[in-house]
Amino acid sequence: MRAVRFTEFGPPSVLREVEVPDPVAGPGEELVRVTAIGLNYGETVIRSGKGVRLFPWYEGTARPAPLGSEVVGVTADGRRLAGAPVGDAYAELAVLRDPVEVPDDVSDHRALALLLQGATALAAFDAARAAAGERLLVEAAAGGVGSLLVQLGVRAGTTVVAAARGGRKLALARELGAPEVVDYGTPGWSAAVAEVDVVFSSSGGTIGREGFERLRPGGRLVVFGFASGEPLDVTAADAFRKGVAVIGLWNPVTPDAVRRAFASGLEPVLGEALPLARAARAHQLLEDRATTGKLILVP
């Protein structure tokens, strides 16, 4: 089968289309012919080599190495399944463990926008215990998880402060219902944000640190990623000084969580669909922050 893998850490051009043996499903697994592949910014961090600082096990990964964690595909008997692959995701065939059947009224693209990111947004919002009347700061508010957190915050009667980069993404956050927006590409951006009760942090690095500083006493920082490739520089002493809680969210995606996301009524923002052969171009778009909504590949 055709697959896209990388042979060394580096820029998007290290992604190569290769022929590899067809995968074989084991006990409790399902083989699917892939119809759509979800892309996440974290995959660019892994491919670049920056992810080794965050996920040290990638240093020893044998290469050519697979990438990806989201697939929708069809089984030989016609069932449409979504899940995380065992091995290649950027491929024509995939083996899924604990997949979820996709409802007929959910498209492949929408399923991939809800699979990992929908389940993550719901878990992050649950962890935050956000209540009506509170103020929430959402980093990367035009991204896959961020755009869903904006919707959840609006639904819950909170005041959402949407942080994103550039006018197009800020406009999208407003369309989703955020009454306040702030461009974190502007130096000193956080000074324009009044104190908040909850920060949803997926950026890490200096953006995450600035968001943390806007928390009021009793606030909650929910951390579910480091898209900058830099860990969030917040210590236990920092949390103690401010009187806030830091909540880490790791791998909240279970079959039940995915089913909940599919049934949530959330409206994910759908981005481009590119051919599998253009995986390098897709990674470049993600790195350039040139996308809004869920980007997918189609074999």
C-alpha positions in Angstrom: 0.0 0.0 0.0 1.0 3.6 -0.3 2.0 5.4 2.9 3.7 8.7 3.8 6.5 8.4 6.3 9.6 10.4 7.4 13.1 9.1 7.3 14.7 11.8 9.5 13.7 14.7 11.6 13.5 17.9 9.7 11.2 20.2 7.6 8.1 19.0 5.8 10.1 17.9 2.8 11.4 14.9 4.9 7.9 13.3 4.4 8.1 10.8 1.6 5.5 8.6 -0.1 6.6 5.0 0.1 5.3 1.5 -0.6 4.9 -0.6 2.5 3.4 -4.0 3.2 -0.4 -4.1 3.8 -1.1 -4.1 7.6 -2.8 -7.1 9.2 -5.4 -6.8 11.9 -4.9 -8.8 15.1 -7.4 -9.9 17.7 -9.8 -7.1 18.7 -8.6 -4.9 15.8 -10.3 -3.8 12.5 -8.7 -3.4 9.1 -10.1 -0.5 7.1 -9.6 1.1 3.7 -8.8 4.6 4.7 -11.2 7.3 3.4 -9.8 10.3 5.3 -6.9 11.1 7.7 -6.9 13.8 10.3 -3.9 16.1 10.8 -2.8 17.7 14.0 -0.2 20.4 14.7 1.6 18.1 17.1 2.5 15.9 14.2 4.6 18.7 12.7 6.4 19.1 16.1 7.2 15.3 16.1 8.4 15.3 12.5 10.6 18.4 13.1 12.4 16.7 16.0 11.2 19.3 18.5 8.9 16.7 19.9 11.8 14.7 21.4 12.0 17.2 24.2 8.3 16.6 25.0 8.0 13.0 23.9 11.5 11.5 24.4 10.5 8.0 23.0 10.5 9.5 19.5 14.3 9.8 19.6 14.6 6.0 19.4 11.8 5.5 16.9 12.9 3.3 13.9 12.6 5.2 10.7 11.0 5.4 8.1 8.5 6.3 10.9 4.8 6.6 10.6 2.8 9.6 11.7 -0.8 10.3 12.6 -3.4 9.4 15.1 -6.8 9.8 13.4 -8.4 7.8 10.6 -11.8 7.2 9.2 -12.2 4.1 7.0 -14.5 1.4 5.7 -14.3 -2.3 6.6 -14.6 -5.1 4.1 -18.3 -5.5 5.2 -19.1 -1.8 4.7 -19.0 -0.4 8.3 -17.5 3.1 8.6 -15.2 3.4 11.5 -13.1 6.0 13.2 -10.2 5.6 15.5 -6.5 5.7 16.2 -4.4 3.4 14.0 -1.9 0.8 15.1 1.0 2.0 12.9 0.4 4.1 9.8 -2.3 6.7 9.6 -1.0 8.5 6.5 -1.8 5.5 4.4 -4.3 3.7 2.2 -5.0 1.0 4.7 -5.0 1.1 8.5 -5.6 -1.1 11.5 -7.7 0.4 14.2 -7.9 -0.7 17.8 -11.2 0.1 19.7 -12.7 2.0 16.8 -16.1 3.8 16.9 -18.8 3.5 14.3 -19.4 6.8 12.6 -23.1 7.9 12.5 -24.7 8.2 9.1 -25.3 11.9 9.6 -21.6 12.6 10.4 -19.3 13.1 7.4 -15.7 11.8 7.4 -14.4 15.4 7.7 -16.6 16.2 10.6 -15.8 12.9 12.3 -12.1 13.6 12.2 -12.7 17.1 13.6 -14.5 15.6 16.6 -12.5 12.4 17.1 -9.5 13.7 18.9 -10.2 17.4 19.2 -13.9 17.1 20.1 -13.1 14.5 22.8 -10.3 16.7 24.1 -12.4 19.8 24.2 -15.1 18.1 26.2 -12.7 16.6 28.6 -10.9 19.9 29.1 -14.1 21.7 29.7 -15.2 19.1 32.2 -11.8 19.4 34.0 -12.1 23.2 34.2 -15.4 23.1 36.0 -16.3 26.4 34.3 -19.5 28.0 35.6 -21.8 30.6 34.1 -20.5 34.1 34.7 -16.9 33.1 34.8 -14.3 34.4 32.4 -12.3 31.9 30.2 -9.2 32.5 28.1 -8.9 30.1 25.2 -5.5 29.9 23.5 -5.4 29.0 19.8 -9.2 29.8 19.7 -9.5 29.3 16.0 -7.8 25.9 16.1 -9.5 22.5 16.3 -9.8 22.2 20.0 -9.9 26.0 20.7 -12.8 26.6 18.4 -14.8 23.9 20.2 -13.9 25.3 23.6 -15.2 28.7 22.5 -18.5 27.1 21.6 -18.7 25.2 24.9 -17.9 28.3 26.9 -20.7 30.3 25.1 -23.1 27.4 25.7 -22.2 27.4 29.4 -22.9 31.2 29.8 -19.3 32.2 30.4 -17.4 35.1 28.9 -14.9 33.8 26.4 -11.7 35.7 25.7 -10.4 34.1 22.4 -6.7 34.4 21.9 -5.4 33.8 18.3 -3.0 35.2 15.8 -4.2 37.4 12.9 -7.4 39.1 11.9 -8.8 36.2 10.0 -8.6 33.9 13.0 -9.9 36.6 15.4 -12.9 37.1 13.1 -13.6 33.4 13.2 -13.5 33.4 17.0 -16.1 36.2 17.1 -18.3 34.3 14.7 -18.2 31.4 17.1 -19.5 33.7 19.8 -16.5 35.0 21.7 -17.3 38.5 22.9 -13.6 39.4 23.5 -10.6 38.6 21.2 -6.9 39.3 21.6 -4.1 38.8 19.1 -1.2 37.0 20.8 1.1 37.9 17.9 1.1 41.4 19.4 3.9 42.0 22.0 2.5 42.5 25.5 -0.9 41.1 24.3 -1.8 39.7 27.8 -1.8 43.2 29.3 -5.0 43.8 27.4 -6.8 40.9 29.1 -8.6 41.4 32.4 -8.1 38.6 34.9 -9.8 35.3 34.1 -11.0 32.3 36.0 -9.9 29.6 33.6 -7.1 29.4 31.0 -7.2 26.6 28.4 -3.6 26.3 27.3 -2.4 24.3 24.3 0.5 26.5 23.1 3.2 26.2 25.8 6.2 28.5 25.7 5.7 32.2 26.3 2.1 32.3 25.2 1.1 29.7 27.8 3.1 31.6 30.5 1.4 34.9 29.7 -2.0 33.2 29.8 -1.1 31.7 33.2 -0.3 35.2 34.6 -3.9 36.4 33.8 -5.4 33.9 36.2 -7.1 35.3 39.3 -6.7 33.6 42.7 -8.7 30.4 42.7 -8.4 30.1 38.9 -7.7 26.9 36.9 -5.1 26.3 34.2 -6.0 23.4 32.0 -3.0 22.2 29.9 -3.6 19.9 27.0 -0.7 20.6 24.6 2.5 22.4 23.7 2.0 23.4 20.1 5.0 25.8 20.2 7.3 22.8 20.9 8.3 24.4 24.1 7.0 23.1 27.5 4.9 25.4 29.6 7.3 27.1 32.1 5.1 27.1 35.1 6.3 25.5 38.4 4.5 24.3 41.5 5.9 27.4 43.2 4.2 29.6 40.6 0.9 28.0 41.1 1.3 28.3 44.9 2.2 32.0 44.6 -1.0 32.7 42.6 -3.3 30.4 44.5 -4.4 28.5 41.3 -4.7 24.9 40.2 -2.8 23.4 37.2 -4.7 20.5 35.6 -2.9 18.4 33.0 -5.0 16.5 30.5 -3.4 13.5 28.8 -5.0 11.2 26.3 -8.6 11.7 27.1 -9.8 9.9 24.0 -11.8 6.7 24.7 -14.5 5.1 22.6 -17.1 6.5 24.9 -15.6 10.0 24.7 -15.6 9.8 20.9 -19.3 8.8 20.9 -20.1 11.7 23.2 -18.3 14.1 20.8 -20.2 12.7 17.8 -23.4 13.3 19.7 -22.5 16.6 21.2 -24.0 18.9 18.6 -20.7 20.9 18.4 -20.0 22.4 15.0 -16.3 22.0 14.2 -14.7 24.3 11.7 -13.7 22.3 8.7 -10.6 23.2 6.7 -9.0 21.9 3.5 -8.9 18.4 2.2 -5.6 17.6 0.4 -4.5 14.4 -1.3 -2.3 12.0 0.7 0.6 12.7 -1.7 0.5 16.4 -0.5 1.2 15.6 3.1 4.3 17.7 3.1 2.2 20.7 1.8 -0.3 20.1 4.6 2.5 20.1 7.2 3.8 23.4 5.8 0.4 25.0 6.0 0.1 23.9 9.6 3.5 25.2 10.5 2.8 28.5 8.8 -0.4 28.9 10.8 -2.1 29.3 7.5 -5.1 27.1 8.3 -8.4 27.4 10.1 -10.4 24.4 10.9 -9.7 20.8 10.6 -7.2 19.9 7.8 -7.4 16.3 6.4 -5.7 14.1 3.8 -7.5 11.9 1.4 -5.8 8.8 0.0 
